[in-house]
Amino acid sequence: MASIGVIGSGFTGLCAAITLADKGHDVHVYEKNEMAGGRARIWQTEGFTFDLGPSWYWMPDVFENFFGKFGKKVSDYYDLTRLDPSYRIYWSANDYTDIPAQLDKLGDLFESWETGAREKLFDFIDEAEIKYRIGMDDFVHRPSYSFMDFAEWQVIKNVPRLHLISDFASYVRKYFQHEKILKILEFPVLFLGDVAKRTPALYSLMNYADLKLGTWYPKGGMAEVVGGFEKLALEKGVVFHFNSPVSKVNCEGKKMVSVEVNGETIQHDEWVASCDYHHFEQKLLPKAYRNYDEKYWGSRKMAPSCLLYYIGLDTKIPNIHHHNLYFDTPFDAHAEEIYDNPAWPKDPLFYICAPSVSDDLIAPKGAENLMLLIPVAPGMEDTEEVREKYFNILVDRIEKSTGVDISKHLVVKRTFAHNDFVSEYNAFKGNAYGLSNVLKQTAFLKPSIRIKKLDNVLMAGQLTVPGPGVPPSIISGELVAREILKKKLSLTPQINA
C-alpha cells in the first residue's frame, strides 16, 4: 500500500482520490478552502444556496461511467432531472426561443426557420455522435505524453472522421445557413476558448452532448454532485484536510519529498497536483524542476474568465427558465473582445442561471436564486467600479425582457471575477475555463501531466489533458490515478509533522 497525497479537491482531485483509494492506497486530500469541490463550491446565506461554479450538467454518461466502476450509480448519491426545455435563448427583449429536450421537436423548430434543416440536423447530430464516441471513449483517456500515444491503427483510422483540420464555423455552415441555428450550434464553442472559425470541427461533439444527451439538473444543485463524489471518497477511506493550502514544495533528486501545509511538513510516496498547474509549477515548485517558464505560460491562449453575480431576490421572475442565454447583442463583437482584442465588452452577451425555477430547496419560498455570468477575457483589470457598471447593464436588459427591475428586490448580492478566481483558486490570469481548445493546444500539445524531472508527481485538472469542464475533469482524475496504479506501488504510508 502506498501513501498518496492529492492537492486540491475539485472534481479532478476527488476522482483521483477515489480511484486510488479503491485499490487500497492510503490517500490524503489537501484543500486550501473550507470544503470540497474546488470551483464547484457553494455559498449559503439568507436561506439561499448558490453554486459558485459549474451550473450545467452535461454528458451524464461520464458521471454514470465513473460511479459504475465502483459498483455504484449516480442515483445512489443524488437525484437527476432532465430539463425541458433545455434552455431559453433571448434574441431580443421580446423574441426568444426555448430549446426542446426532444431532438424531433428541435428538428421541427429548425425546419420552421430553414427548409430542409430538420433532416440536416439529424445528419449533423449523427456525425457529432461519431466524434463524441471516438473522443470520449478513446482519445480523452490517453495520457498524451507524446504523439506516439496516438500512433496506432485504432486511433489513426478514426482521424478523418474527427475533422481536426476543418474549422467549426465552416463545418456547421455546410449544413445550415439560418443565423439563429448557427448561434445555437456555435454557443458552446465560446466557452471552449476561441471563436468558431478557429475551433476544430471536432467540437461538434459538444452539440451532441447538448442536443442529444441533454441538459440535466441535480436536485439541490451542483453541490449535491460534489457531495456524492465526496461521500464515495469517504466510503473508500480517503482522508480530507480542509483549510490546508500547500505553501511550499520540497524536492530532492527525482522525488517530490514533501510539502508545507500550515507550518507542517507532509510526506507521501506519490502525489497528484490537481490544483492550478501554473500556480503549482511557477509558485510552489523549485525552479530547477519546472517543465515550463513564464514565457511559455504567457504564450498560452486562454479560454474566458467570467464576471459573475450571485443574486437573491424577494420575488419570482416571470418569463425565464432554469438556463437563459442572452444573445441580444452582436455575438461576433463580444467574441472579439474576449479573444482578439481583449477588453471589457461594450455590449456583452450574458447568461442567467435561475435554479429556483426548478428547485424549491435552494431559495426561500417566493424568492428567486439567480447567477448572472458575462464571459470576459482573462487577465483584465478587475475593479469594483467595473463590476457595478456591468451589473447595472444587466439589470436594465433583464428588466426589458422580464418586466422586473431586480435591483429593487435584492436580498443578496455577491460579485466574483478575476481577482476572486486568483485568490480563491490561484487561477492563472484569473481564468475560469482553462486553456483554449485550439488545435495547437490539444492532446499532447497541452501542458504535460508529467513533471519530467520528478517521478512521483503527476499534474491533473483543466490546464492539462483532457481539458476544461466537469466531465473532462472527472476523466483527468481517473487518468492520472491509472498512471500511478500502473507502477504497482507497494510502499508504506508516511506522514510526518
N, C-alpha and C positions, 0 to 999 in steps of 0.2 A: 504494500500500500504506500502510495506517495502522498506527501503533503503539498497541497497546491493552493496558491493564492490567486484570487481574481480581483482585479482593481476595477471597480465600477459595477453597479447593479442595475444597469439598463437591461433591455431585453437580451442583448448580446451576453452580458455578464451572467444573467440568470440562466440562460440556456447552456452556456459553457459549464457553469457550476453544476447544474442538474445532470448533464451528460457525464461529467467526470465523477461526481459522487455516486451515480448509479453503478459505476464499476468498482465501488468500494474505496475510492480515494478519500482522503481527509481534506475537505475543501472549505476554505475560508474566503468570504467576500468582504472587501473593504470599500465602503461607500462614503463619500465626503458629505453627503446630505443626510437628513434625518430619517429617510425612508427609502425603500426600494423603488426602482422604476426609472432612475436617471431622468431623462427628459419627459418621461411619461409619469411624472409625479402628479399629485393632486394638491389642491388648496381648498380648505374648508373655512367658511366664515358666514355669519349671519343666516345660517340654515342652508347655504348654497355649497355645493361641491363642484369645483371646477377641475377639469382635466387641463393641466398646464401644457401638455404636449400633444401627441397624436390624437386625432379625433375621428379619422377614417379607419374603418375596419374592412380592409380588402384582403383578397387571397385567403379565404378561410381554410383552404386545403393545407396551407403551410402550418397553420396552428394545429389543425387536426392531426397532421402527419407527425408533428413534434410530440404531442401528448400520446399519440398511438404507439410511439417507440417505447413507452414505459407502461404499456397496458392500460392507458387512461384515455378518456375522451374529454373534449372541451367542456361538454355538459356536466362533467364531474366537478367543474370548478366555477363556471359562470354560464349565464343564460344568454343566448344569442337570438336576435330577431332580425330578419331581413327587412330593410326599409323599402317601402313602396309608396310613393315614388322614391327613387334612389336619392335624388336631389333636385333642387329647383335652380334654374338659370334665369336671371333678370337681364334682358337685353336693353331695357329702358325702364323707367319708373312704372309704366303701365303695360309693359309687354314682357311676359315671362313664359318659360317652358318647363314643365315637370317631366323629368326623365323617368319613364316607367321601368319597373324591375323586369318585366317580361320582354324578351327580345322581339317577339312578334309585334307587340304594341309599339315598340321603338321603331320597327321596320315600317309600320303604318304611318308613324309620325314623319319619318324621313321621306316616305313616298309623298306625303302631303306637301312637302317642300320641293321635292325634285323627282321627276318622273324616272322610274327605274331604280331609285335609291333603295327600295326595300330589298330586292334581290342582291344588289351590290353590297348592302350591309351584311347579309348572311355570308357572302363570299369573303368579305373583308374580315369578319369575325372568325371564319374557318381558318384563314391564313394566320390570323393573330393567335389562334389556339395552337397551331403548329409551333409558332415561335415560343409561346408560353410553355408548352410541354418540353420542348428541347431545352429552353433556357432554364426553367425551374427544376426540371428533373435531372439535368446533367450539368450544364455549364456553371451555374452558380455554386455548385457543391465542390468545385475543384479549388485547390489552394492557390492556384495561379502563381506558382513560383517563377515560371518562365513560359515561353511559347510551347515548350515541349509538353506541358500539361495538356495541351490540346492537339498534339501531333499524333493522333491515332485515327484510324479509319472511321470509327463510330462518330467521332466529332467532325472530321473533315467532310464526310459525305453530307452532313447537315448544314454546312456553312452557307451554301447557296440559298437555302430556304429561310435563312435568318435576315437576309437583306442588310448586311452590315455596312455595305458601301453606299446604298441608297439612303437619301435623307428622308426624314419623316414627312416633311411638307410635300415633296414631290410625290412620294408614295401614296399618301392619302388622296391627293388630287387625281390620281389615276382612277379612283373610284367615285369621287364626289366633287361637286362644284359649289353647292349652296353654302353661303357664308356661315349660317348657323350650324350646319352639320360639321363643317371644318373646325369651328371653335369648340364644339362638343368633343371632337376627337383629339384636338390638339391641346386641350387644357391640362391634361396630366403631364405633358412634356414640360410645361412651365416650371414644375417643381423637380423635374429630373436634372435641371441645371443648364438649359440653353433653349434657344428658340427652335422651332420645328425644322427650320431649314438647315440646322447644324446638328440635329439629333438623328442617330441612326434609325432607319425604319424598323429595326429590331424591336423598338419600344412600342410598336403597335400591340405587343403583348400586354401592355397596360390597359389597352382598350378592351381586351378580352377579360382581364381581371375586373374592370369597371362594369362593362355592359352585360357580360355573361355570368361571371361568378357573383357579381352583385355587391352592394353596399350593405353592411350589417351593423348592428348596434348591440353591444354587451350591456345588459341591464345594470344600471349603476355607473356606467361609463367605463372608459378605458382603464381606470384604476382597478376595476374588477378583474381585468385581464392580467394586469401586473400581479394582483393578489393571487390569482390562480397559479401563475408561474412561481411566485414566492412560496406558496403553500406546498407545491410539488417539491421545490428545493428543500424545504424543511423536512418533508417526509423522507427525502433521500439523505438527510443528515448534514446538509450544508449549514455552516455557521456564519451568521451575518454580523458585521461590525459597522454600525451606523455612526455618523458624525466622526468618521475616521479617514480624513484626507491624507493621501500619501504626499509627503513634502520633500522626500529625497529618495533616490535610488542608488544603492551601492553595488558596484561590480568589481569582480576580481577574476583575472584570466578570462575564460569564456562563460562565466557564470554571473547572473544577477543574484547576488548572495543575500541581499536584504533590502528592506525599505524602511523609511522612518515614518511612523504614524503617531501623532500626538505625543511625541517625545520618546516613543518606544521603538526599539529595533525589532522588526518582524522578519523571520526567515521561513522560507518554504523551498521545496525542491524544484518546483515548477511554477511558472507564472503565466497568467493571462492578463494582458493590459487591454481592458475594454473601455478605457477612458478615452478622452480626446487624443488622437495619435500625435498631433503636433505638440500638444502640451507635454505629453509623456516624453517624447523624444527630445524636444528642444529645451524644456524647462526642468525635467527631472533626471534624464539620462546623462551621464558624463559624456562630454563632447567626443571623446575618443571612440565611443560605442555607437554613435548615431549613423543611421543609414543615409540621411539627407541633411542638407544645410538650409539656412533661411532663404537663400536664393531659390532653391528648388521649391520650397513651400510658397514663396511669393509668386512663382510662375504657375501655380496650380489654378485651374479655372474652378470657381466655386459655384455650387447651387445657391439659391437665395437664402437670405436671412428673413426674418419676419418682424413686423411691428404688430404686437398683439394687445388686445384689450379684453379683460375678463370683467363682465358686466352682470350685475344682479339688479333686476328691475322689480318694482312692486306692482306690476301689471303684466298681462299677457299681450303678446304682439300678434295682430292678425296678419294673415297673408304671407306667412313664412313657413317653411318646412324645417326638418332637422338640419339638413345641409342646404346652403343657399350660396350660389356663386353670382356675383355682380359683374357682368360683362357689359356694363352700360357706358363704358368709356373705351377709347381705342386700345385694342389688345396689343397691337404691334408697338405702339408708343411706350406703353408700360414695360413691355419686354425689353425694349432697347435701353430703358433707364435701369434695368437690372443687369443686363449682360454686356452691352456695347459701350454705353456712355454712363457709367454708374452715377446715379443721382437720386435724390428723393423724388418720387414720381409726382408729376404735375396733376394728373387725373388718374388716381390709382384704381385698378381692379381690386376687389376685395371679396372676402368670404365671411359668411356668418354661420357659425355652428350654434344651433338652438336645441340642445339635447332635451330640455324640459318640454319640448313639443312631444317627445316620445316617452319620457320618463318622469314620473312624479316623485322619484326618490331624490332628485338632485337639486330641487329648489322648493321653497315654501309654497304652500297652496296658493294659487292665484298669481304666482310670481313667474318670472322668466329668467333663465340662465343662458347667457349669451357669451360666445367667444368671437371676437372680430379679428380678422387677420388680413394684413396687407403684405404681400411678398415684396421684399426690397433687396437691393444689392448688399452684399456683406461688406464689412469694413467701413461703413458710413459713420459720420459723426452723429452721435445719439444724444439728444438733449431733451429736457422736459418741455421746452418750447415747441420742438418738432413734434413730440408725442401729442401735445394738446392741439396743435394745428390740425393734425390728421384726424384726431378724434372728432373735432368739430365738422370736418369734411364728411366723415362717415355719418354723423348724426343727421346732417342735412339730407344726405342721399337716402338714408333709411326712412326718414320721415316722408320723403316723396313717394316711396314705394309702399309704405305701410300706413301712413297717416298718423304715426306716433312719434312724438319728439322724445326720444329715450332719455335725453339729458334731464327731463323733468320728472323722471321716475327712478332715478339712480338710488339704489340701496348700497351697492358695492361697485367699486371701480378700481381696477388694478391694471397698470400697463407693464409691458415686458418687451424688451428689444435688445439690440446688440450688446449693450453694457451688461444686461442681465444674463444673456447667453454666456458671456465671458465669466462673470462672477459665479454663476450657478453651476456651469458645466465645463468651464475652461475652454469654451468653444473657439476654435481658430477663426479669427476675424469676426467673431460673433455670429458665425453661420448657424443656420437652423437645419439644413438638409444635406450637409456634407459636400462631397466633390460633385462637380458636374459630370453627367454620364455621356460626355462626348467620346467619340471612338478612341482618341489618344489617351483617355483615362479609363479604359475598360479592361477588365480582367487583369492580366499580368502587367499592364501599364499603370495600374493603380499602385499606391504605396504598398510595399510588401508586408505580408503578415509576419515575415521572419526578420528579426534583428540579426543581421548577418554575422556580427561579432559575438553574439551570445547564443548559447544552445539550449537555454532553459526558459525562454520567454517568447510568447507569440502575441502579435497585435490583433485586435478584433474591433469591430464597430464600423461606423458609417464612413470613415475616411480610408478604409481598405476594402478588400473584396468581401462580399459581392457588391456592397454599396449601401446607400441610404434607404430608409423606410423600415417599418416594423418587421415585415416578413424577411427582407434581406438580413436584418439584424439577428433574427432568430437563427437563420442559416449560418451567419457568421460565427455565432457562439458554438453551434454544433461543429462547424468546420474545424475551428482551432482545437476544440476538445478532441476530435477524432485524430488530429495530428499528434497531440500529446499522447493519446492512448496507443498510437502505433508504436511508441517507444517501449511499450510493455514495462512500465515502471514497477519497481519492487523496492521502493525506498521507505525509510521510516520518517513519519511526520516530525517536524522540528519547528517549534515556535518559541523564540527566546525573547524575553523582555530586556 
